[in-house]
Amino acid sequence: MHADRTNRAALIMLGLLLLAAGGAGMSASTGVFGAAFSRRTLFANPASSYIGQHGGWLWVAIAGGCLLLALACLRWILALLASTDRAGDLTIPGDTGQGTTILHSAAITDALTREISAYHGVDAAKGRIIGDSRDPQIVLTVSPSDAADLPALHQRIETEALAHARQALDKPALPIQLDLV
């Protein structure tokens, strides 16, 4: 599972857990669990008595649990920082006797964004190559100006810039995601 999906799932679970705890606390204070329960103080309960009686070993166990939680959080952060869906260098297929051509992924995205940025009606363009380097996908985000003719701009990007990228990579069916925002 990709780190972004894991991140969203963990944050959703944490949010639901905190929402349930908050809802239970609010319900208890309004008397949903009984009038006697709503008038009890927070620390006059069996849990605080248990902690008071077994505090010698319990705090060590709690510290160990916190350490494990901190290590899990550190692992999560490292997974987020290290995960990337960006493709590495692209290998251009050719004759085996002529050698191998390797193209840096930034070179193709820079060329694409420079070409698209020069079009009339484009304020900005950015792109990246994602996926496996043997089967890449280009993701482009283009910010058109307010006066841009969007259908004409889309047609020009498709027929010129994206066709150039597919030709340069020798992949006529190269998947390209174009977002006009």
C-alpha positions as CSV (number, residue, x, y, z in Angstrom):
1,M,0.0,0.0,0.0
2,H,1.3,3.4,-0.9
3,A,2.3,5.7,2.0
4,D,-0.3,8.3,1.2
5,R,-3.1,5.8,1.5
6,T,-1.6,4.4,4.7
7,N,-1.4,8.0,6.0
8,R,-5.0,8.7,5.2
9,A,-6.2,5.5,6.7
10,A,-4.3,5.9,9.9
11,L,-5.5,9.5,10.3
12,I,-9.1,8.5,9.6
13,M,-8.9,5.8,12.3
14,L,-7.3,8.2,14.8
15,G,-10.0,10.8,14.0
16,L,-12.8,8.3,14.5
17,L,-11.3,7.1,17.7
18,L,-11.0,10.6,19.1
19,L,-14.5,11.4,17.8
20,A,-15.8,8.4,19.7
21,A,-14.0,9.3,22.9
22,G,-15.2,12.9,22.7
23,G,-18.8,11.7,22.1
24,A,-18.6,9.3,25.0
25,G,-17.3,12.0,27.3
26,M,-20.0,14.4,26.2
27,S,-22.7,11.7,26.6
28,A,-21.4,10.8,30.1
29,S,-21.5,14.5,31.2
30,T,-25.1,14.9,30.1
31,G,-26.3,11.8,31.9
32,V,-26.7,9.3,29.1
33,F,-24.9,6.7,31.2
34,G,-27.0,7.6,34.3
35,A,-27.2,10.6,36.6
36,A,-24.8,9.1,39.2
37,F,-22.1,8.6,36.5
38,S,-22.4,12.1,35.2
39,R,-21.8,13.6,38.7
40,R,-18.7,11.5,39.4
41,T,-15.3,13.3,39.4
42,L,-12.7,12.2,36.8
43,F,-10.2,10.7,39.3
44,A,-12.7,9.0,41.7
45,N,-12.9,5.8,39.7
46,P,-11.5,2.3,39.8
47,A,-8.9,3.1,37.1
48,S,-7.2,5.7,39.2
49,S,-7.3,3.4,42.3
50,Y,-5.7,0.6,40.2
51,I,-2.9,3.0,39.0
52,G,-2.3,4.1,42.6
53,Q,-2.0,0.6,43.9
54,H,0.2,-0.8,41.0
55,G,2.1,2.4,40.0
56,G,5.5,0.8,40.5
57,W,5.4,-1.5,37.4
58,L,2.5,0.2,35.6
59,W,4.4,3.4,34.8
60,V,7.2,1.4,33.4
61,A,4.8,-0.5,31.2
62,I,3.2,2.8,30.1
63,A,6.6,4.2,29.3
64,G,7.4,1.1,27.2
65,G,4.1,1.4,25.3
66,C,4.9,5.1,24.7
67,L,8.3,4.1,23.4
68,L,6.8,1.6,21.0
69,L,4.3,4.2,19.9
70,A,7.1,6.7,19.3
71,L,9.0,4.1,17.2
72,A,5.9,3.4,15.2
73,C,5.4,7.1,14.5
74,L,9.1,7.4,13.5
75,R,8.7,4.5,11.1
76,W,5.6,6.2,9.7
77,I,7.3,9.5,9.2
78,L,10.3,7.8,7.5
79,A,7.9,5.9,5.2
80,L,6.3,9.1,4.2
81,L,9.6,10.8,3.6
82,A,11.1,7.9,1.7
83,S,8.1,6.9,-0.4
84,T,7.9,8.3,-3.9
85,D,5.9,7.4,-6.9
86,R,8.3,9.1,-9.2
87,A,10.0,7.2,-11.9
88,G,13.7,7.0,-12.1
89,D,15.7,7.4,-15.3
90,L,14.0,6.2,-18.4
91,T,15.6,3.8,-20.8
92,I,14.8,4.5,-24.5
93,P,14.7,1.3,-26.5
94,G,17.0,1.0,-29.5
95,D,19.1,-1.4,-31.4
96,T,21.2,-3.6,-29.1
97,G,24.3,-3.0,-31.2
98,Q,24.1,0.8,-30.8
99,G,23.9,0.9,-27.0
100,T,21.3,2.1,-24.6
101,T,20.0,5.6,-24.3
102,I,19.1,6.8,-20.8
103,L,16.9,9.9,-20.3
104,H,16.6,11.6,-17.0
105,S,13.0,12.0,-16.1
106,A,13.4,15.6,-15.3
107,A,14.6,16.3,-18.8
108,I,11.4,15.2,-20.4
109,T,9.2,17.0,-17.9
110,D,11.3,20.2,-18.2
111,A,11.0,20.1,-22.0
112,L,7.3,19.5,-21.8
113,T,6.6,22.3,-19.3
114,R,8.8,24.8,-21.2
115,E,7.0,24.0,-24.4
116,I,3.5,24.2,-22.8
117,S,4.4,27.4,-20.8
118,A,5.3,29.1,-24.1
119,Y,1.8,28.5,-25.5
120,H,-0.6,31.5,-25.6
121,G,-3.0,31.3,-22.8
122,V,-0.8,29.4,-20.3
123,D,0.2,31.0,-17.0
124,A,2.2,28.0,-15.6
125,A,2.9,24.4,-16.2
126,K,4.5,21.7,-14.1
127,G,4.9,18.0,-14.5
128,R,6.4,14.8,-13.2
129,I,6.9,11.2,-14.3
130,I,5.4,8.6,-12.0
131,G,5.3,4.8,-12.0
132,D,8.0,2.3,-13.0
133,S,10.8,3.6,-15.3
134,R,9.9,0.8,-17.7
135,D,6.2,1.7,-17.8
136,P,6.1,5.5,-16.9
137,Q,3.1,7.8,-16.8
138,I,3.4,11.6,-17.2
139,V,1.3,13.8,-14.9
140,L,1.0,17.5,-16.1
141,T,-0.7,20.3,-14.4
142,V,-1.4,23.4,-16.5
143,S,-2.7,26.7,-15.2
144,P,-4.4,28.5,-18.1
145,S,-4.9,32.2,-18.1
146,D,-8.4,33.6,-17.6
147,A,-8.7,34.6,-21.3
148,A,-7.5,31.2,-22.6
149,D,-9.7,29.2,-25.0
150,L,-9.6,25.9,-23.0
151,P,-10.8,23.5,-25.8
152,A,-8.2,25.0,-28.2
153,L,-5.5,24.9,-25.5
154,H,-6.3,21.3,-24.6
155,Q,-6.2,20.3,-28.3
156,R,-2.9,22.1,-28.9
157,I,-1.3,20.4,-25.8
158,E,-2.6,17.0,-26.9
159,T,-1.5,17.3,-30.6
160,E,1.8,19.1,-30.1
161,A,3.5,18.8,-26.7
162,L,2.1,15.4,-25.7
163,A,2.7,14.0,-29.1
164,H,6.4,15.2,-28.9
165,A,6.8,13.4,-25.5
166,R,5.4,10.2,-26.8
167,Q,7.6,10.4,-29.9
168,A,10.7,11.2,-27.8
169,L,10.1,8.2,-25.5
170,D,9.1,6.0,-28.4
171,K,5.9,5.1,-26.6
172,P,2.8,6.0,-28.7
173,A,0.5,4.7,-26.0
174,L,2.2,6.6,-23.1
175,P,-0.4,7.4,-20.5
176,I,-0.5,11.1,-19.8
177,Q,-2.7,12.7,-17.2
178,L,-3.4,16.4,-18.1
179,D,-5.0,18.6,-15.5
180,L,-6.1,22.1,-16.5
181,V,-6.5,24.0,-13.3
